[in-house]
Amino acid sequence: MHSKGETTGQAGRESIARAISQARQRAGVADEVELGDYLNLVDLFDRAAGRYASLPAFSSLGHTLTFADLDRLTARFACWLQQETGLEPGDRIAIQMPNLIQYPVVLYGAFRAGLVVVNINPLFSDRELEARLHSSGARALVVLANFAFHAAAVVDRTAVEHVIVTELADLHPSPRRQLINWGARYLKRMVPRYRFRQSIRLADILSGKDRNYQRQRPGLEDMAVLQYTGGTTGSPKGAMLSHGNLVANALQCQDMFATYGFRQGAELTILPLPLYHIYSFTLATIMLNTGNHCVLLPNPRDLGSVIKALKDYPCTAFVGINTLFVALSNEPDFARLDFSRLKVTLSGGMALTAGAAQQWEDLTGCEVYEGYGLTETSPVISVNPGTDNQLGTIGVAVPGTAVRILGENDVDLGLETAGELCVRGPQVMECYWNNPEETERAMLEGGWLRTGDIAVVRPDGYMKIVDRKKDMILVSGFNVYPNEVEDVFSQHPAVRECAAIGVPDEHSGEAVMLFVVPCRDREPLDPAALRSWARQHLTGYKIPRHIEVRTELPKSDVGKVLRRELRDEVMRRHQGEE
């Protein structure tokens, strides 16, 4: 006998599954994902390198590697790893560099040698880098010379035995290589002094003769990447992403991308977000597998370099996040570009505001398609298909992804009811690295992952993220979701970007506090006028009680607004006043 609650919960799950399946059918994508005979990421790479040998694969700083170049250079690096280091399959190798063409060379060279990659933010401090190397147990580190002084300070206190140093233009032809590297080191002084007891130059490794490496055959269940979460909501954790997870997600997304009219070997994507972030990492894998060209930008915060790339490489796809769309749209030179080839703009990493999406479309003529994912899901869970883009939603769950919405006491809810989004699929990690407690908190029986996000599944199968569970604000017993408040205020013509948080309030428990950055060419913002304007769009208890004007908002390395830092700052300020 099933209780009434169990029966209702089962009915809710089935209604969600049915709605999502029908949405996929309408979008023209499969319900399930087929991995075919792919055994690992090396299979994926080898087939792409053979099929698209003469086509451009990756570009950065004005130089391009073809798929044949990539095949040759990755084989050299894999051979060196196998014959000169003593590293064994399954050992970890850390990569600490921005978006340069060396990145995919090192990445797929490591995979071909059977190693596990640990992606590390180049901007990490000594303390952060040491902690990450300790946690991962990495035995090798590839680092850009610009950031090597941090590694030099800590590497002797870690398990790292092999340090490989690269410079900006190591894979450029002479004399351009020497000019760029010399200019970075001596003219721009971008390379602080560093010293390792022992290290080797990546350029020396890759300039050697071609040699055969011993092909490794990891299984789909074997770990490929130890990818740490950004830590914006707590201590970073290492998600163990397998070859199967990453191959599956590339194929899941590839199916969805076909709805944008993507063709194999014919697209050009500009990728300003860092490859050490799982969002860009997987998108680059998709482009590789489909024989398409990726232009890597080392510094997305340098808006001039992004605009120059858009001018030099008329792209068919652009990948970004909300804050980057806002920043570019406010640059006069951006509006003068030719966007006639642009088919699709993809948004992820943080919530897309209606104001940012509309401004981008007005300037480029291209819609923004929002997707959603997590480090733990390799990362894509859902995306808006090209056949029916619904702004304000995160689209439809990619093939093979099951969805549940859980309420109090983990009771299954049905359509149009807000609860915690939980997902299951071939892209979902098995566990966190050496962290059974966090794994137990994140995973439910049957391979379901708690996302920590509050979501709604609509009757048409599209999903909408209401907000982060931890970011929800409770005002006099009413739930207020920061995303909703931010989305409204971002549409005000004088607001460039904003962030909402909850702060303690003696009358209502919590109150909404809004931080706003004004547009440069507008009159100074008046908080009272903003509140008056917002009353046309928000219920009274959602109106910010406190509004603070800022010149900028704290952001993560990929540009995601860090509400937690704003909350911490307000709490410190409050404690100081007491």
N, C-alpha and C positions, 0 to 999 in steps of 0.2 A: 504494500500500500504506500502511495506517495501522499505526503501532506499537501494541503492546499497551496502552501508557500512554494514547495518544490515544483508542483505542477505549473504554477504561475511563472516561476523562474524559468522553467524549461520552455514554456510558451514564448517568453520574452526573448530567450536566446534564439529560438527557431525563427521568430519574426525578424530579428536582426539579420540572421544568416540569409533568409529569403530576400530581404530588401537589398542587401549588398550583392548577392548573386545576380539579381535582376538588373542592378545598376551596371555591373560589369558587362552583362549581356548587351545592354543598350549602348555601352561605350565601345563595344566590339572587341573586348579583350577576354582572354580565357578565365575560367573560374579557378583553375589550378595551374601551377607552374611545373614544367617538365625540365628536369636537369639533363635529360638525354644521356649521353655517354661521357659527359664531363666528370672527371675524377677530382679535379682541383683547379686552382687558379693558374697553375703552370700550363695545364691543357688549354685553358682559355687563351692565355698569352701566345702559346706556340701556334695555335690555329690562326689567330689574328695576324701574327707576324708573317706567316706563310701566305695567307690569303691576300694581304694588303701591302706586301713588301715595298712597293715603290711609292706608296702614298705617304703624305706627311702625318706624323703621329703626335708629336709634342713640339711646341715652340716656347721660347722665353728669351727675353733680352735681344730679340732680333735674329735668333738662330733657330733652325728647325732640324729635328731628327725624323727621318723616315722610319717606317716599321722595320725595314731591313737594318738601319743603323741601330735601332733599339735592340733588335735580336742579337746583333754582333756584340754590342757593348755589355748587355746583360749577361751574355755567355762568358765574356772575359771576367766580369766581376764575380760571377758564380764560381768560375774555375779558380780564381785567386782565393776565394773564401774556402773552397774545399782543399786546395793543395798547400796553402801557406799559413793557415790559421789554427788548424786543429779543432775548429768548430764542428759540431755534430748536428745532424738534423734535429730540430726541436729547440736548439739553443736560440736565445733571443739576441737580436741586433737592433739597436736604437738608431733612429734617423732623426737628426735635428737640423732641419734646413727649411727655408721658405720654398715657394713655387719656382723651382729651377728645373731645367731639363735633366739635371743629374738625378732628381728625385725618382722618376720612374725607372731610371737605369739601376739605381741602388735597390729600389723596391723589388723589381722583378728579378734582378740578379740574386737577391736574398731568397726569394721564393724558389728560384731554380736550384739553389743550393740546399733547399729544405729547411731554411731558417724561419723563425717567427719574428715578425717585424713589430717594433714598439715605436709608435709615432710620438715625437716630443716637440712641444712648442719651442721654437728658437728663442723666444723672448723670456724664457724661464730664468729666474734668479738662481744663484748657486744652490740655495736651500731647496728650491723646487726641483731642480735638475737632479741633485743628489738623492732626494726622496724617490723620484721616479726610477732612477737607475737601481737603487736598492730594492724597491718593490718588485721590479720586473726581473731582477737578476741578469740583466743584459751583460753579455760577454764581449760585445763589440759596439762601437759607436761611430757613426758617420756624422760629421758636424761641419757646418759652414764656417770658414775661418773668421767671419765677422763676429761670431758668437763663441768662438773656441775658448776665449779667456775664462768663461764660466766653467766649461768642462775641465780646463786645465787646473782649476782651483779645487775640484772635487773628485776627479776620476780615480785618483790613487786610493780613495776611501771606498771604492765600489768594486764590483766583480768584473769590471771592464778590463779586458786584456789587450784589445786591439782598438786603436784610435785611427780613423781615416779622416783626413781633413780635405775639404774641397773649397775652391774659390769660385766667385760668381760666374766666370766665363770659362771654366775648365774644359767645356765641350765645344767651345767656339773655335773656328779655324784661326790660324795665325794670319796677320799680326793682331787681329781684333782681340784675340784671347789675351795677349800680353798687355795691350792697351787698356782694356777694361779692368783687368786684375790689378795692374799697376796704378791706375787712376783711383780705384776703390781703396787701395792700401795707402797710397802716399798723397794723392791730391785731396780726396774727400775724407781721408782718415777714418774710414769705416771699419778698419780692422785693428782693434786694440791689441797690444802686445800679449802674447801667450807663449807658454812653453810646456811641452809634454816630455816626460822621460823617454817615451818612445811613441812615434806616430809615423804614418805613411801618407803620401799625397794620393788622392783619388786619381788625379791626372796620370800619375806614374803607373798605377794599376791598370788603367784603361788604355794606356798607350802600348801595352805589351802585345805580343803576338797572339793570334787566335789559337786557342787550345780547346780540346774537347773536355767538357765537364761531365761528371757522372750524374745522369738524370735522376732526380728524386721523384718518388711517386707517393706523396702524402695522400691519405684518404680524405673523403669529404668531411669526416668527423674530426680530423686533426686540426689543431689550432694554426691559423695563418697569421693573425694579427692580435696583439694584446693592446686593445684600444682603451685608454683611460677616459672616463667621463670628464667633462669640463669642470665639475666641482662647483657649479654656480648655486647649487642647493645643498651643499654639504661636502664632505671629504671625497676626493676623487677615488673611483673604484675602477679596477681593470676588467673590462668586458672581454671574455675569451671568445673571439670570433673565429669560427672554423672556416676552412676552405669551402665547405658546403654552404655555410651562412652567406658568405660573400658572393659565391657563384650564383646562388639562388636569388639574391637581391638584385644582382646585375640583370639576370634574365627576367625577373618580375618587372623591373623598371623598363627594360627594353620593350616588353610587350605594351606597356602603357605609352612609351614614347612613340611607338608606331602611330598612335592616334594624332600626333602632332605633324605627321607627314615626314618623319625622320627616315632618311634613306641610308643604306650602308655605303660607306666610303665617299659620302658627298656632303657631309655637314661640317661646320666649323663652330666650335664652342669656345667662348671666352670664359675662363675660370679664374676669377679674382680671389676666391676664397681658398684658404690654405689646404693643401693636400694632407697635412697632418690631422685635419678635421675629417671625421667620417663622412660628412655630407659631400664634400668635394672628392674625397677618396673614392667613393662608390661611383659618383658621376664620371670620374676619369676612367674607371674600370668599364663602365657602360660604353663610353666613347671608344675605348681601345677595342672592345669586343666587336663593335660595329664598324671598325675601320675608319673612324672619324677623327678629325684634327682638333686637338686641344691647345689653346693658347694660355699658358700659365703666367699669371701676374704675381711677382714677388711681394708687392706691397699694395694691397687694396685701399689702404688709407691715403695713399698718394693718388688723389683723384685725377690729377693731370696725367699720370701714367695709364690709368684706366681709360680715360678719354682718348689718349693717343692710340692705345691698343684697338679701341673700337673704330678709330679712323683708319689705322693701318691694316686691320683684319676685318673686313665687312662680314660680320658673323651671322649665322642662322640661329644660334642659341646663346643666351646669356644667363648666367647663374649668379644669384645674389641673395641678400637678405634685406629686410625692410629698411634698416638704417642706411644701407648702401644705395637703395633706390631713391630714398629721400635726399641723400647728400648729392648724388649725381644730378637729380632733377633740378636742383637749385644752382647748378653750375651753368653759366651762360654758354660756354663752349659746347656743353653736352647737347643743347637744343639745336645746334647747327650741324650735327652729324647726320649722315645718311643711314637710315634704318630700313631701307627697302628690302634687304635680304633677311631681316630678323623674323623668324617664324615663331619663336617661343621664348618667353622669359620665365625662369623657374625660381620660386621663392621657397625657402625653408629656414630652419635654424631658430626662428622666432615668429611670432604672429605677424601676419601681413595686415596692415591697416588699410581701410578703404581709401583714405586720402592718398596714401603712397601709391596704391595700385592705379587709381584714376589719373594721378599726375603723370605716372610713367606711361600709361597708355595714351594719354593726350599728346605727350612729346614724341613717342616712338611709333605709335600706331599699332603696338603689340600688347596683347593682354598679358597679365601676369598670372601664371598657374601656380597655385600654392600647394605644397605637399607637406608631409609631416612624418617625423621619425625620431628615433632615439639611437644613441650609441649602441645600446643593447640589441637593437634590431637591424644593424648593419647598413644603413639606418632606416630605410624607407618602409613605412607602414601604409601610407596612402598618398594619393596625388590626384589632382583634378585632370581628367582626360581632355584631350583636344576636341573631342566631339561635343562636350558640354561642360564648359568651365563655369563653376558657380562660386563667385567671389564671396568671401566670408566663411567658406567651408574649407576643409582639408581634403576634399574630394572623396574618392572611392578607394577602399582597401585593395592593395595590389593583389594579383592572383596568388592563391594559396594561403591567404591571410585570413584567419578567423578572428572574430571580434566579440567581446562581451562587455556589458556595462554593469558594474557592480555598485550596489547601494550599501546601506548600513549592514554590518555583519556579513558582508560579502554576498548579499542576496542579489540574484540576477534580476536586472530590470529590462524593460522592453524599449520599444521605439519612443522617441521624443521625451525621454526621461533622463535627466542629467545624473551621471554617476562616474565612478572611476573607470577609465578605459583600460581594458586588459586585452592582450593580443596573443595569438599563437600562430606560428608558421615556420617555414624552413629557414628564415632569416633571423630567428630569435636565438640569442646566445643560450648556451647550456648553463653557465654559471659565471660568477666573478672569480678572478684570480686570487687564490689563497684567502678567501673571505666568505666562509660558509654562513656567517650570521647575516650578512647583507644579501647573500643569495637566497636564504630562507625568507627574508622579508620581501624580496622582489618577485619570487617565483611561487606560483600556485601549482597544485597537483595537476599533472597532465600537460606540463610544459607551457602554461599560461604565464605571461609576464605582466606585472602591474606597471603601468606607465607613470603613475603619479599625476596624470592629467584628468581633469573633469571634462567629459565629452557627452555629446548627444548624437544618436544615429537617427536621421530623419527617415520618414517613410519612403523617400526616393532612394535610400541607400547611401546618401552622402553623409559625411560626418562633420561635426563642428566641435572644435575645442572651445570649451567655455573658459577654462583657465587651469593653471597649475593648482593642484590640490593644496599645496603649502602656501600659495600666494592669495588664496581666497580671503576676503575681508568680511568680518561679521559685524554689521552695523545694527544694533538694537534687535539682534536675532535674525536679521535679513542678510542673505548672502549677496555680496557684491564682488563681481569678477573684474579684476584690473583690466583685462583685455577689452571688455565692453566699454569701460570708461575711456581708455586710451584711444579706442577706435573712434569714438565720438569726437573727442577733442582734437584728434589728428586731422579732422575734416575742417576745423576752423581755419580760415585763410591766413591767419597771422601766426599759426602754430607750426613749427617745423617738425618737432618730435616731442614726445612726452612719455612719462612713466607714472603709474599710480601704485601706491602702496597703502597698507593699513597702519595706522598709528594709534596708540592707546588714547582712549577718551573716557573721562569719568562719567559722562552721561549716557553714552551709547555703547560702551565697551571698546569699540574701535571706531575710527573715523577715516574717511578717504583723504589722502594727501596726494596732490598732483604736482609733479615737477615738469615744467614746460621750457622748451627752448624755442624762442621766437624766430620767425623768418627774418633774414637780414634787412630786407627792404621794406619792412612794415613799421608802423608806429609802435611805441612801447606797449607791452601787454598790460592791461588793467585786470587784475584778478576778479574784481566785482563784475566787470563786463563779461568776462569769460563764464562766470557762474550763471549770469543772467541768460547768456546765449545757450548754455548747456541745459537749462530748464525746458527748452523746447524738445530735447531729445532724451533726457534721463529723468527717472523718478527721483523725487526729492532726496531720499536717503543715499542715492548714488552720487549726488553732487559733491565734489570735493569741498571739505570744510577748510582745508589748508591748500593754498596754491603758492608754489615757490618758482620764481623765474630763474633759469640757469643759462649759462652760455654753452654748456655741454652736459651730457649724461655719462655716467660710468659705463663702460662696455667691455665685453670679453674680447679676446684676441681675434674673434671672427666678427665682432661688431654687435653682438647681442647685448641689449640693455640689461644691466645687472641690478635688478630690484633689491636684491639682498644687501648690496653695498649701500644703497640709499636708506634701507631700513636701519642698518647698523649705524650709519652716520646720524640719523635722527635720534636713535636710542642713546648714543653717546652724548649728543647735544642735550637731550632731556635730562640725563643723569648729571651732567655738568651743571645744569640750572638748579637741580635739587641740592 
